[in-house]
Amino acid sequence: MAAKSKKSKSAGRFGARYGKRVRAKLVQVEIKQRVKQKCPFCNKLGVKRLSKGIWQCTRKKCNKKFASDTYYLK
């Protein structure tokens, strides 16, 4: 199996399929969903996505688990 190229980032797993624009949009969504988000309860950075729409604050004081938007918090 070929290694992902730096230019295509996480969408490199699709190879030449689906078109450049679709893969570029996918990369932008995946970058946003993997970065730590701001917690709506304690207003600090530290919320990680557990699964579709399930989020958890990783700070020990807060440690809230809640449901919100699917890919990233607004």
N, C-alpha and C positions, 0 to 999 in steps of 0.2 A: 504494500500500500504506500502511496506517495505521501510525503510529509506536507503539512500545510505551509503555504507560502506566506511570507510576512505581509504582502499586499492584501490578501483576501482575509486575513485574520481568522476568526472562528468559522466563517462561512467556507473556508477552504475544504472542509469535509464534504462539500457538495460537488467539488470539481468544477467542470465547465457547464453543469446543468443549471437551469432556472433563470439564467440571465444575470448580468452584472448589477442592474438596479435593484432587483429583489434581494440579492445576496448582500448588497451594501446596506439596505434598510434593516435586514436581519442583524447584521453586525452592530448597528447603532442601538437596536433594542437590547441585544445581549450585553453590550457594554453598560447600558443604563441599569439593567436589572442585577448585575453582579456587583455594582459599587454599593458601599454602605449608604443608607438613606437616613434622613432626619426623622427621629421618633416623634409622633404627634403627642405623646404623653409627657416625655421629659425634655423635648426639644434639643436633644443631643444627637450627634451622628452615631449610629450603631445598630440600625435596623437591617437585618438580612432577610432575604427571601427564602422561605423554607420550601414552598411549593406554589402552585398556581393560586394566587390571592391570599396566601398565608404568610404572615410576616412575624418576626420576633426581634425584640430589642435585645442586644447582646450585653448591655450594661448590667452589672450585678444589682444595682439599686432598683432599676426599673423592671427588667426581665419580663415585659408584657408580651403576650402572643395575641395577635389580632388579625382580622380579615380586612382586606382593602383591595386596591387595584391589582390587576393580574401581574403586570410586568414591572412596574415601578411606581413609587408613591409620588403624588403630585404636590 
